[in-house]
Amino acid sequence: MPVPHNTEHLRFRRMTPADLDEMAALLGDPAVMEFYPAPKTREQAPAWIAWNEDNYATYGLGLWIIETHDGDFVGDCGLTWQRVNGELKLEVGYHVRPAWQGRGFATEAAAASRDFAQEHTDALELVAIVHPDNRASSRVAEKIGMQRVDDDLGADGSVRHVLSMRLRSTADLSDGDRPR
């Protein structure tokens, strides 16, 4: 199964149960999870990994581990299908360890994920779902070409900003790939 191309600073790989320690630390970090209802516990981290393994098997994509070319764990980034205002949309998501934040790695990884979506999916649109106060995450989405188009109510009733960009037009699809 393909993963996004290596970037100047990062490489991508599939998440596996062997990543439990890194993922538990990432998802349990209050700074990383500031705009989630709560950080995830170590006991919840295996479900996150399993969800991504299911996404790989079902859709050929998911959140991938991002690491430096030297193998240092940076975080996760990738593509998942999310419900936005009742419709399934392809979302780019990213989580970067605080030690690596502010260096452009989230933008670099998100851009590589966007390119992967263009090369390996038939999705017409890519979205980012962002907490209204998470300006850093909004900036990442804007830097890869997105703009705010809507708001969405999360499962917990919270308002989330939806940023979006076109990946291709329906004219770019063959007749067999056109949405019906």
C-alpha beads as a LAMMPS data file, in Angstrom:
LAMMPS data file: protein, C-alpha beads

180 atoms
179 bonds

1 atom types
1 bond types

-500.0 500.0 xlo xhi
-500.0 500.0 ylo yhi
-500.0 500.0 zlo zhi

Masses

1 110.0

Atoms # bond

1 1 1 0.000 0.000 0.000
2 1 1 1.440 3.381 -0.941
3 1 1 2.113 6.153 1.549
4 1 1 2.845 9.820 0.806
5 1 1 6.199 10.560 -0.790
6 1 1 9.083 11.515 1.458
7 1 1 9.438 15.254 1.873
8 1 1 12.500 17.369 2.481
9 1 1 12.451 16.603 6.218
10 1 1 9.940 13.788 6.731
11 1 1 9.068 10.257 5.792
12 1 1 5.748 8.453 6.202
13 1 1 4.948 4.900 7.251
14 1 1 1.927 2.932 8.370
15 1 1 1.022 3.040 12.041
16 1 1 1.282 -0.345 13.828
17 1 1 0.803 -1.639 17.373
18 1 1 4.579 -1.251 17.811
19 1 1 3.937 2.532 17.834
20 1 1 1.907 2.342 21.057
21 1 1 4.413 4.156 23.277
22 1 1 4.880 7.056 20.847
23 1 1 1.168 7.332 20.017
24 1 1 0.104 7.125 23.672
25 1 1 2.512 9.957 24.496
26 1 1 1.339 12.045 21.515
27 1 1 -2.399 11.547 22.083
28 1 1 -2.011 11.888 25.840
29 1 1 -0.159 15.211 25.625
30 1 1 -2.441 18.041 26.840
31 1 1 -0.751 20.535 24.473
32 1 1 -1.301 18.310 21.411
33 1 1 -4.885 17.526 22.429
34 1 1 -5.777 21.035 23.647
35 1 1 -8.664 21.362 21.196
36 1 1 -10.069 17.862 21.728
37 1 1 -12.550 17.147 24.528
38 1 1 -9.681 15.528 26.484
39 1 1 -6.295 13.900 25.927
40 1 1 -6.505 10.185 25.235
41 1 1 -5.364 7.691 27.843
42 1 1 -2.768 5.011 27.165
43 1 1 -5.665 2.534 27.196
44 1 1 -7.359 4.482 24.355
45 1 1 -4.254 4.670 22.144
46 1 1 -4.525 1.066 20.823
47 1 1 -8.016 1.879 19.495
48 1 1 -6.554 4.862 17.593
49 1 1 -3.935 2.582 16.034
50 1 1 -6.549 -0.073 15.209
51 1 1 -8.815 2.587 13.631
52 1 1 -5.970 3.584 11.332
53 1 1 -5.157 -0.041 10.488
54 1 1 -8.844 -0.503 9.569
55 1 1 -8.681 2.647 7.419
56 1 1 -5.604 1.295 5.580
57 1 1 -7.374 -2.008 4.913
58 1 1 -10.688 -0.450 3.882
59 1 1 -9.653 2.735 2.063
60 1 1 -5.910 2.443 1.397
61 1 1 -5.259 5.527 3.511
62 1 1 -5.339 6.752 7.091
63 1 1 -3.162 8.686 9.470
64 1 1 0.461 7.696 8.977
65 1 1 3.391 8.011 11.328
66 1 1 5.573 10.955 10.361
67 1 1 9.209 10.844 11.328
68 1 1 12.443 12.531 10.362
69 1 1 14.715 10.820 7.872
70 1 1 16.806 9.837 10.921
71 1 1 13.786 8.006 12.384
72 1 1 12.797 10.528 15.096
73 1 1 9.059 10.343 15.827
74 1 1 7.347 13.644 14.899
75 1 1 3.647 12.705 15.056
76 1 1 0.941 11.495 12.724
77 1 1 -0.617 12.962 9.611
78 1 1 -2.829 11.703 6.858
79 1 1 -6.256 11.270 5.371
80 1 1 -9.466 9.923 6.885
81 1 1 -13.113 9.984 5.896
82 1 1 -15.123 12.181 8.260
83 1 1 -18.759 13.198 8.430
84 1 1 -19.181 16.950 7.825
85 1 1 -22.707 18.342 7.940
86 1 1 -24.038 14.859 7.189
87 1 1 -21.737 14.154 4.221
88 1 1 -18.609 12.002 4.115
89 1 1 -15.602 14.137 3.228
90 1 1 -11.925 13.323 2.924
91 1 1 -10.075 15.126 5.719
92 1 1 -6.414 15.848 6.212
93 1 1 -5.448 15.648 9.886
94 1 1 -2.207 16.138 11.765
95 1 1 -0.751 15.910 15.276
96 1 1 2.829 16.990 15.944
97 1 1 4.778 16.515 19.180
98 1 1 5.397 19.870 20.911
99 1 1 9.177 19.492 20.516
100 1 1 8.703 19.513 16.719
101 1 1 6.021 22.222 16.477
102 1 1 6.740 25.586 14.901
103 1 1 9.166 24.158 12.325
104 1 1 6.754 23.708 9.425
105 1 1 6.518 19.934 9.774
106 1 1 2.703 19.872 10.008
107 1 1 2.469 21.945 6.820
108 1 1 5.049 19.770 5.043
109 1 1 3.224 16.567 6.057
110 1 1 -0.231 17.981 5.243
111 1 1 0.955 19.077 1.781
112 1 1 2.339 15.586 1.112
113 1 1 -0.998 14.099 2.255
114 1 1 -2.871 16.508 -0.061
115 1 1 -0.666 15.380 -2.943
116 1 1 -1.311 11.732 -2.024
117 1 1 -5.065 12.426 -2.132
118 1 1 -4.711 13.922 -5.616
119 1 1 -2.627 10.988 -6.863
120 1 1 -4.384 8.058 -5.185
121 1 1 -8.045 8.964 -4.604
122 1 1 -11.005 10.084 -6.671
123 1 1 -12.049 12.630 -4.027
124 1 1 -13.058 15.968 -5.504
125 1 1 -12.473 17.892 -2.286
126 1 1 -10.182 17.844 0.740
127 1 1 -11.229 19.347 4.065
128 1 1 -9.714 20.161 7.416
129 1 1 -11.977 20.216 10.473
130 1 1 -10.585 22.679 12.996
131 1 1 -11.599 23.953 16.433
132 1 1 -12.381 27.698 16.110
133 1 1 -9.614 28.614 18.579
134 1 1 -6.938 26.442 16.949
135 1 1 -5.309 29.136 14.840
136 1 1 -2.122 27.095 14.265
137 1 1 -4.077 24.241 12.679
138 1 1 -6.086 26.673 10.548
139 1 1 -2.817 28.221 9.312
140 1 1 -1.529 24.791 8.254
141 1 1 -4.709 24.189 6.235
142 1 1 -4.497 27.655 4.669
143 1 1 -0.824 27.159 3.739
144 1 1 -1.690 24.043 1.721
145 1 1 -4.404 25.912 -0.186
146 1 1 -7.561 25.658 1.892
147 1 1 -10.000 28.344 2.886
148 1 1 -12.801 28.370 5.428
149 1 1 -16.078 27.441 3.786
150 1 1 -18.441 26.351 6.540
151 1 1 -19.016 25.382 10.151
152 1 1 -19.972 21.935 11.393
153 1 1 -21.360 20.668 14.681
154 1 1 -19.212 17.980 16.237
155 1 1 -20.708 14.887 17.850
156 1 1 -20.394 16.662 21.203
157 1 1 -22.317 19.707 19.906
158 1 1 -19.222 21.893 19.532
159 1 1 -18.789 24.148 16.514
160 1 1 -15.879 23.296 14.224
161 1 1 -14.575 25.313 11.287
162 1 1 -14.427 23.525 7.946
163 1 1 -11.664 24.551 5.568
164 1 1 -11.707 23.113 2.069
165 1 1 -10.011 22.945 -1.284
166 1 1 -10.848 21.326 -4.607
167 1 1 -8.601 18.427 -5.549
168 1 1 -10.020 18.148 -9.055
169 1 1 -13.152 19.007 -10.967
170 1 1 -15.758 16.493 -12.066
171 1 1 -14.500 17.094 -15.638
172 1 1 -11.209 15.447 -14.563
173 1 1 -12.926 12.146 -13.790
174 1 1 -13.637 9.441 -16.341
175 1 1 -17.306 8.585 -16.806
176 1 1 -16.914 5.518 -14.570
177 1 1 -15.492 7.633 -11.729
178 1 1 -18.047 10.434 -11.740
179 1 1 -20.102 10.776 -8.555
180 1 1 -23.727 9.819 -9.095

Bonds

1 1 1 2
2 1 2 3
3 1 3 4
4 1 4 5
5 1 5 6
6 1 6 7
7 1 7 8
8 1 8 9
9 1 9 10
10 1 10 11
11 1 11 12
12 1 12 13
13 1 13 14
14 1 14 15
15 1 15 16
16 1 16 17
17 1 17 18
18 1 18 19
19 1 19 20
20 1 20 21
21 1 21 22
22 1 22 23
23 1 23 24
24 1 24 25
25 1 25 26
26 1 26 27
27 1 27 28
28 1 28 29
29 1 29 30
30 1 30 31
31 1 31 32
32 1 32 33
33 1 33 34
34 1 34 35
35 1 35 36
36 1 36 37
37 1 37 38
38 1 38 39
39 1 39 40
40 1 40 41
41 1 41 42
42 1 42 43
43 1 43 44
44 1 44 45
45 1 45 46
46 1 46 47
47 1 47 48
48 1 48 49
49 1 49 50
50 1 50 51
51 1 51 52
52 1 52 53
53 1 53 54
54 1 54 55
55 1 55 56
56 1 56 57
57 1 57 58
58 1 58 59
59 1 59 60
60 1 60 61
61 1 61 62
62 1 62 63
63 1 63 64
64 1 64 65
65 1 65 66
66 1 66 67
67 1 67 68
68 1 68 69
69 1 69 70
70 1 70 71
71 1 71 72
72 1 72 73
73 1 73 74
74 1 74 75
75 1 75 76
76 1 76 77
77 1 77 78
78 1 78 79
79 1 79 80
80 1 80 81
81 1 81 82
82 1 82 83
83 1 83 84
84 1 84 85
85 1 85 86
86 1 86 87
87 1 87 88
88 1 88 89
89 1 89 90
90 1 90 91
91 1 91 92
92 1 92 93
93 1 93 94
94 1 94 95
95 1 95 96
96 1 96 97
97 1 97 98
98 1 98 99
99 1 99 100
100 1 100 101
101 1 101 102
102 1 102 103
103 1 103 104
104 1 104 105
105 1 105 106
106 1 106 107
107 1 107 108
108 1 108 109
109 1 109 110
110 1 110 111
111 1 111 112
112 1 112 113
113 1 113 114
114 1 114 115
115 1 115 116
116 1 116 117
117 1 117 118
118 1 118 119
119 1 119 120
120 1 120 121
121 1 121 122
122 1 122 123
123 1 123 124
124 1 124 125
125 1 125 126
126 1 126 127
127 1 127 128
128 1 128 129
129 1 129 130
130 1 130 131
131 1 131 132
132 1 132 133
133 1 133 134
134 1 134 135
135 1 135 136
136 1 136 137
137 1 137 138
138 1 138 139
139 1 139 140
140 1 140 141
141 1 141 142
142 1 142 143
143 1 143 144
144 1 144 145
145 1 145 146
146 1 146 147
147 1 147 148
148 1 148 149
149 1 149 150
150 1 150 151
151 1 151 152
152 1 152 153
153 1 153 154
154 1 154 155
155 1 155 156
156 1 156 157
157 1 157 158
158 1 158 159
159 1 159 160
160 1 160 161
161 1 161 162
162 1 162 163
163 1 163 164
164 1 164 165
165 1 165 166
166 1 166 167
167 1 167 168
168 1 168 169
169 1 169 170
170 1 170 171
171 1 171 172
172 1 172 173
173 1 173 174
174 1 174 175
175 1 175 176
176 1 176 177
177 1 177 178
178 1 178 179
179 1 179 180
